[in-house]
Each structure stands twice: as structure tokens, then as C-alpha cells.
Amino acid sequence: MSIQATRMLTPGPTPIPDRIRLAMAEPIPHHRKDVFKQIMAENEDMLKKLFATEMPVIPLSSSGTGAMTAAAFNLFVPGERVLVATAGYFGERWVDIVKSRGLDPVIIRKPYGSSFDPEEIRAALDDDPSICGVFMQISETSTGALHPVKEVSAITRERDVLMIADGISAISISPVFMDEWGIDCLLTGSQKGLMLPPGMSFIALSPRAWEKAEKISQQCYYFDLVAERKKCAERQTHYTSPISLIVGLNEALKMIFEFGLDNVYRKQWALTQMTRAGLTAMGQELFIKEEGRYTWGLTSMALPKGVSAAPIVAKAYKEFGVILTTGQADIKDSVIRVAHMGWVDWGDITAGLHALAMSLPEQPKGAYLEAALEAYRNAL
Ligand SMILES: *Cc1c(COP(=O)(O)O)cnc(C)c1O
């Protein structure tokens, strides 16, 4: 038995505040009764603000991948040509999902850690006018890279091309403006910036995306967005609702808007600066170096050749109770990710940086915690 706290500095699931856990511990309301409908109505208003959209944000009972699946199956029919821009593990998931829907993907694939140049997406669309959708991550969680979804949306909105954005590690972490940017389909999950347990996802469509979805008769039995939208308007979900999570979501959204969404983004930015400064002062190499190209929800560090991520991460957990993650797929053993999304603050990052430093094969000297805390203060 250890009396040491466990700190999850992981890019999902993320820690859950007591206020949310306690709300979810209450007896559940019945999902067809008015108390529940009132909660759904409040959530709907707040979710629209979070996505920065006038359109309904549909809750689904699934992890984030369910909403990704819903996007591919509700907006496209087999045989349609789409573009997938992938530079990481979650980009590859888009490839798999669009293939599972029988779509014909043009794939722009770059090494893990890359971002895309909007001009290369424009060129690909110019080359092949039969492309009718673009799939991308806003934040590629496997590497920590940010993709230019705002700029790419400015290109797709001028054409008959739908922009589908996986915002799972971006929503309530860094600014995303669905309507203003011209995103046609934006989705997220419950267990990252939203501070909830896993099990729910959220998806919103633009007016032209809904028009297309309405024409597609053979969708997906469980993820039928047209049916869900109808139920959502009645403050319901089509099948039995994940009631506890919806109650928890109400609390999470209230916390976010009481604190202020801009303050959430500011905190996320400051934690990113804190982590980057701490790692740099430790003598470590940042995996994503360029300004403007790194996500605000996690920081990845590149290990020197010959140093393996797994034992470092294992030691940080075993001896310090801090859960860090290695990279994924191509960069599994050469990168360590320190996540700082959701209910994570400067104290957690202080602990995380220290646990990481003490778990490295060669323990760094120098004032990395002071450097980290100073960067945090300056960035806040
Ligand atoms: C976490 C994550 C997913 C996968 O979500 P699940 O909830 O595990 O299905 C997809 N995309 C991104 C960018 C993520 O961060």
C-alpha cells in the first residue's frame, strides 16, 4: 500500500475533479423525464459555446472513435473519394475508418511529428476535383503536433469539399471556432479536455454537411446522426442515454464556463510553456520545436539515440506515482509524452517534471523546476 498520490499526466483519460465525480455519484434521473431533459438543454447550450457553433452538438455513447466512425458513415457513401492527411497514429485511424466505409482515400502521409502545409492540401484538391472530403486531426495526440485546420477549412469552404476535423485533443484545450473557421464536421470525446471518464463523444455538422447527411439513406444503424439530431431537439438521445456521464458533463461544462473558456485556454498555454521550459532546462530535446506547431494539451520530448522510453515511464510510475506515456507506433520508444490537459495544474506538472527527471538514465542537474515555474508565471 502506497500513500503516494497517483498523477495521470496522460492524453486521455485525464483526472476527474471531485465536483464532477460527486455529481456522477448521485442517484441517476430517468433519461425520458423532465429533470434529465433540463440537463440536456443546459448541456446543449454550453456545448455550442464550446464548439463555437450555432448548430446542434450531438452527444453519442461511445469513445471518440465512435464519433469518427459516425462522421465517415453519415457524410459519405462507398466509392466516394476523400483526402486523408496523416502524420501520426490518429491520422492512420482516419485512413482505417474511411476504408472501412468503402471510401476511396487519397492519402497524404508525412513522418510522425510533421504538420501539413495548407498549400499542399490545396494542390491535392486542385489535382483531383473528385475529392469531396478532407479528414484531419486538429491536434495529433500521438506526436503533439498541431495541424492547420483553420487554414485548410478556408480552402475547403470555397469548394464542394467537406472538412472533417478530429478535435478530440483540441476541444476545451486550445481555441477552435467551428463556424468561423468553416469546419463541416467537428468532434471530440469526454476523457480529454472535458475532464470526464471515457464513454461519450460529441459531434457537430455544418448546414451543408447536414444537407448531405440527410440524403444518405444507408448510414450506420447505431450512429445515425439524422435520427440523433431529432432526438437531441427533444433533449433526448436515441437509445438509452449514458445518464451519469451526461450529469457529469453538465458539471464539467459549468466548471469550464464559470472559470471562463478563455482562462481555460490561457491555463493550457501556460502549462505548455511550463513543460517546454522545464524539459529544455533539463537538457532534453523537444519533439516539436517550431512555434505555432505544437498542441497545448501535451508536450512530447525526443530521447537521445539508444535511450528507450519504456523503462523511464515505468520508473516514473513505480517510484513517483506519475503516469507519463511513451510515443505511439513509429515513435513508440523514442518519445515520451507529458500530457497536461483538463484537470491538471502547475502542481501536477511540477511533480511530473521532477518524476521524469529522476527517472532518466542520467539525472539532470540544474534548476529545471525554477525554469518551469518561471515560464508558467510569465505565460499565464
Ligand atoms: C484520444 C484520441 C482519439 C481516440 O479516442 P478514443 O476515445 O480512444 O476512441 C482519436 N483522436 C485523437 C486526436 C485523440 O486524441
The ligand as a Gaussian input file, in Angstrom:
#p B3LYP/6-31G(d) Opt

LIG

0 1
 C       -7.839000      10.071000     -27.892000
 C       -7.942000      10.381000     -29.320000
 C       -8.702000       9.597000     -30.205000
 C       -9.326000       8.297000     -29.816000
 O      -10.279000       8.369000     -28.928000
 P      -10.904000       7.104000     -28.196000
 O      -11.717000       7.815000     -27.181000
 O       -9.806000       6.275000     -27.618000
 O      -11.723000       6.366000     -29.174000
 C       -8.798000       9.993000     -31.512000
 N       -8.187000      11.092000     -31.958000
 C       -7.430000      11.860000     -31.156000
 C       -6.765000      13.060000     -31.719000
 C       -7.288000      11.526000     -29.813000
 O       -6.531000      12.299000     -29.006000

